[in-house]
Amino acid sequence: MKDLFNLNEDVAVVIGGTGELGGIMAEALGSAGAKVAVVGRNAERGNARAGRITEAGGEAKFFAADGLSSESLDAARQEIKNWAGGPASVLVNAAGGNRPDATIPPGGDYCKLPLDAWRDVFDLNLVGGALLPSQIFGRDMIDAGVGSVINIASMSGMIPLSRVVAYSAAKAAVINLTQWLAREWAMTGVRVNAISPGFFPAEQNRKLLFNDDGSYTERGGQIIGHTPMARFGKPEELAGVVTWLACRRAASFVTGQNIAVDGGFASVTI
C-alpha cells in the first residue's frame, strides 16, 4: 500500500492552492511525498500554505500566476521546472468561483442575467480553471509519458442547482472537458479525472449556508435535508481522493471519471 500511495517521484502543481479546498489538497499531496507548487495570485496565502507543507516535512513553494493568462502560466511552468528539477507530473485545477451578479436572486429574472457576468464565471471556472492550465502543463506530461490532471468540478455541475446558473453550467463544462481530454490523452500516459465536491463551507459560500448566529440559512437547511449524511463536508475529506487520483500506481487505470465527494447528495432524487 505504501508503494501504491506514494508521490515521491512527482511534482504536483495546484492551481488555486491559495484557497481553502485547494490548499488542503496541496497539503495532502505534500504529505504523500510530492514536491508541491502552490500556484495562485495571493502571495500571502500561497506562502502560508507552502509553509505549512514544509513545516510538516514536505517540500513546497509558492508561485504567482494568473490562470487566465497563458503567458503567466507558462512562466510559472518554467519556474516550477527549474525549482523542482523536472516538469510537473500532477496538475490539480482548483481555481474557480462565482459572481453575485451571475446568481439569480429569489424571484429574479434569468433573462436579465448580465452577459459579462456569465462570461466572467465561465472564464474563471472553465478557461482558467481547467482549459489553459491543462494546455500549458499537459504538454510536459505528454512528452514525459506520465501524468495526472485533476479538475475540481462541483456538485452543481452534475445537478444544476437553483440560482447559480452560470456556475452550474461552467462546472458542467469542466466535467465534459475532463471526459474529452481523458479520451484524447488516454494513449499518452496522462490520466484526466475530476472531483465534484458536495457542500463544503468555505469563504465564498459561508454566508449562503450559515446565519450570523451559526444556524443554517434556509438554503443551508435545504442542502442538509437533501444530504443523507446530514452534514456539510470537511476540507480534509478531499485529501484521500485527490491523493488516490494523483498516484500513478494506485489509480493507474482510472481516467475520465468524475468522483463525487458529497455525503450522498447526488444519490437523492426527491
JOCORMO-V130411 format. One record per residue. N is the residue number from 1. PSI is psi in whole degrees, -180 to 180 (NA if undefined). BURIAL is # if it has 9 or more other C-alpha atoms within 8 Angstrom, else .. Layout:
n=N psi=PSI burial=BURIAL
n=N psi=PSI burial=BURIAL
This chain:
n=1 psi=-35 burial=.
n=2 psi=-34 burial=.
n=3 psi=-35 burial=.
n=4 psi=-43 burial=#
n=5 psi=64 burial=#
n=6 psi=124 burial=#
n=7 psi=24 burial=#
n=8 psi=-23 burial=.
n=9 psi=0 burial=.
n=10 psi=149 burial=#
n=11 psi=118 burial=#
n=12 psi=128 burial=#
n=13 psi=125 burial=#
n=14 psi=101 burial=#
n=15 psi=126 burial=#
n=16 psi=18 burial=#
n=17 psi=-5 burial=#
n=18 psi=-13 burial=#
n=19 psi=175 burial=#
n=20 psi=-52 burial=#
n=21 psi=-44 burial=#
n=22 psi=-37 burial=#
n=23 psi=-42 burial=#
n=24 psi=-39 burial=#
n=25 psi=-37 burial=#
n=26 psi=-43 burial=#
n=27 psi=-40 burial=#
n=28 psi=-43 burial=#
n=29 psi=-36 burial=#
n=30 psi=-39 burial=#
n=31 psi=-22 burial=#
n=32 psi=0 burial=#
n=33 psi=-4 burial=#
n=34 psi=149 burial=#
n=35 psi=126 burial=#
n=36 psi=124 burial=#
n=37 psi=112 burial=#
n=38 psi=115 burial=#
n=39 psi=133 burial=#
n=40 psi=-166 burial=#
n=41 psi=-17 burial=#
n=42 psi=101 burial=.
n=43 psi=-38 burial=#
n=44 psi=-48 burial=.
n=45 psi=-40 burial=#
n=46 psi=-44 burial=#
n=47 psi=-36 burial=#
n=48 psi=-42 burial=.
n=49 psi=-44 burial=#
n=50 psi=-37 burial=#
n=51 psi=-39 burial=#
n=52 psi=-37 burial=#
n=53 psi=-45 burial=#
n=54 psi=-36 burial=#
n=55 psi=-28 burial=.
n=56 psi=3 burial=.
n=57 psi=3 burial=.
n=58 psi=-172 burial=#
n=59 psi=123 burial=#
n=60 psi=157 burial=#
n=61 psi=147 burial=#
n=62 psi=139 burial=#
n=63 psi=127 burial=#
n=64 psi=134 burial=#
n=65 psi=153 burial=#
n=66 psi=116 burial=#
n=67 psi=-15 burial=#
n=68 psi=9 burial=#
n=69 psi=115 burial=#
n=70 psi=-39 burial=#
n=71 psi=-43 burial=.
n=72 psi=-43 burial=#
n=73 psi=-40 burial=#
n=74 psi=-37 burial=#
n=75 psi=-43 burial=.
n=76 psi=-39 burial=#
n=77 psi=-45 burial=#
n=78 psi=-39 burial=.
n=79 psi=-42 burial=#
n=80 psi=-43 burial=#
n=81 psi=-42 burial=#
n=82 psi=-42 burial=.
n=83 psi=-44 burial=.
n=84 psi=-15 burial=#
n=85 psi=18 burial=.
n=86 psi=169 burial=#
n=87 psi=165 burial=#
n=88 psi=141 burial=#
n=89 psi=-8 burial=#
n=90 psi=131 burial=#
n=91 psi=121 burial=#
n=92 psi=118 burial=#
n=93 psi=90 burial=#
n=94 psi=8 burial=#
n=95 psi=147 burial=#
n=96 psi=180 burial=#
n=97 psi=-173 burial=#
n=98 psi=168 burial=.
n=99 psi=136 burial=#
n=100 psi=-38 burial=.
n=101 psi=0 burial=.
n=102 psi=8 burial=#
n=103 psi=133 burial=#
n=104 psi=118 burial=#
n=105 psi=162 burial=.
n=106 psi=127 burial=.
n=107 psi=7 burial=.
n=108 psi=174 burial=.
n=109 psi=113 burial=.
n=110 psi=-35 burial=.
n=111 psi=-14 burial=.
n=112 psi=8 burial=.
n=113 psi=127 burial=#
n=114 psi=134 burial=.
n=115 psi=-36 burial=.
n=116 psi=-33 burial=.
n=117 psi=-43 burial=#
n=118 psi=-48 burial=#
n=119 psi=-40 burial=.
n=120 psi=-41 burial=#
n=121 psi=-40 burial=#
n=122 psi=-41 burial=#
n=123 psi=-47 burial=#
n=124 psi=-46 burial=#
n=125 psi=-35 burial=#
n=126 psi=-54 burial=#
n=127 psi=-58 burial=#
n=128 psi=-23 burial=#
n=129 psi=-5 burial=#
n=130 psi=-52 burial=#
n=131 psi=-60 burial=#
n=132 psi=-46 burial=#
n=133 psi=-37 burial=#
n=134 psi=-37 burial=#
n=135 psi=-46 burial=.
n=136 psi=-48 burial=#
n=137 psi=-22 burial=#
n=138 psi=-32 burial=#
n=139 psi=-43 burial=.
n=140 psi=-38 burial=#
n=141 psi=-43 burial=#
n=142 psi=-43 burial=#
n=143 psi=-36 burial=.
n=144 psi=-18 burial=.
n=145 psi=18 burial=#
n=146 psi=141 burial=#
n=147 psi=160 burial=#
n=148 psi=118 burial=#
n=149 psi=128 burial=#
n=150 psi=109 burial=#
n=151 psi=137 burial=#
n=152 psi=108 burial=#
n=153 psi=-136 burial=#
n=154 psi=155 burial=#
n=155 psi=-32 burial=#
n=156 psi=-13 burial=#
n=157 psi=-18 burial=#
n=158 psi=-40 burial=.
n=159 psi=105 burial=.
n=160 psi=113 burial=#
n=161 psi=154 burial=.
n=162 psi=148 burial=.
n=163 psi=-46 burial=.
n=164 psi=62 burial=#
n=165 psi=-46 burial=#
n=166 psi=-43 burial=#
n=167 psi=-44 burial=#
n=168 psi=-45 burial=#
n=169 psi=-40 burial=#
n=170 psi=-42 burial=#
n=171 psi=-32 burial=#
n=172 psi=-38 burial=#
n=173 psi=-35 burial=#
n=174 psi=-43 burial=#
n=175 psi=-43 burial=#
n=176 psi=-44 burial=.
n=177 psi=-39 burial=#
n=178 psi=-48 burial=#
n=179 psi=-39 burial=#
n=180 psi=-47 burial=#
n=181 psi=-38 burial=#
n=182 psi=-42 burial=#
n=183 psi=-45 burial=.
n=184 psi=-34 burial=.
n=185 psi=5 burial=#
n=186 psi=-36 burial=#
n=187 psi=2 burial=.
n=188 psi=-13 burial=.
n=189 psi=1 burial=#
n=190 psi=122 burial=#
n=191 psi=145 burial=#
n=192 psi=120 burial=#
n=193 psi=170 burial=#
n=194 psi=154 burial=#
n=195 psi=129 burial=#
n=196 psi=96 burial=#
n=197 psi=147 burial=#
n=198 psi=-127 burial=#
n=199 psi=110 burial=#
n=200 psi=113 burial=#
n=201 psi=128 burial=#
n=202 psi=178 burial=.
n=203 psi=-41 burial=.
n=204 psi=-18 burial=.
n=205 psi=1 burial=.
n=206 psi=-39 burial=#
n=207 psi=-21 burial=.
n=208 psi=-24 burial=#
n=209 psi=-30 burial=#
n=210 psi=142 burial=#
n=211 psi=170 burial=#
n=212 psi=-28 burial=.
n=213 psi=5 burial=.
n=214 psi=-8 burial=.
n=215 psi=163 burial=.
n=216 psi=142 burial=#
n=217 psi=174 burial=#
n=218 psi=-44 burial=.
n=219 psi=-41 burial=#
n=220 psi=-42 burial=#
n=221 psi=-37 burial=#
n=222 psi=-40 burial=.
n=223 psi=-45 burial=#
n=224 psi=-41 burial=#
n=225 psi=-22 burial=.
n=226 psi=-3 burial=#
n=227 psi=114 burial=#
n=228 psi=-33 burial=#
n=229 psi=-4 burial=.
n=230 psi=39 burial=#
n=231 psi=167 burial=.
n=232 psi=162 burial=#
n=233 psi=159 burial=#
n=234 psi=138 burial=.
n=235 psi=-39 burial=#
n=236 psi=-14 burial=.
n=237 psi=-2 burial=.
n=238 psi=-10 burial=#
n=239 psi=-43 burial=#
n=240 psi=-45 burial=.
n=241 psi=-37 burial=.
n=242 psi=-35 burial=#
n=243 psi=-45 burial=#
n=244 psi=-50 burial=#
n=245 psi=-29 burial=#
n=246 psi=-31 burial=#
n=247 psi=123 burial=#
n=248 psi=-20 burial=#
n=249 psi=-43 burial=.
n=250 psi=-34 burial=#
n=251 psi=37 burial=#
n=252 psi=-24 burial=.
n=253 psi=22 burial=.
n=254 psi=112 burial=#
n=255 psi=152 burial=#
n=256 psi=17 burial=#
n=257 psi=152 burial=#
n=258 psi=107 burial=#
n=259 psi=117 burial=.
n=260 psi=129 burial=#
n=261 psi=87 burial=#
n=262 psi=9 burial=#
n=263 psi=18 burial=#
n=264 psi=5 burial=#
n=265 psi=-46 burial=#
n=266 psi=-13 burial=#
n=267 psi=-9 burial=.
n=268 psi=123 burial=#
n=269 psi=-17 burial=.
n=270 psi=NA burial=.
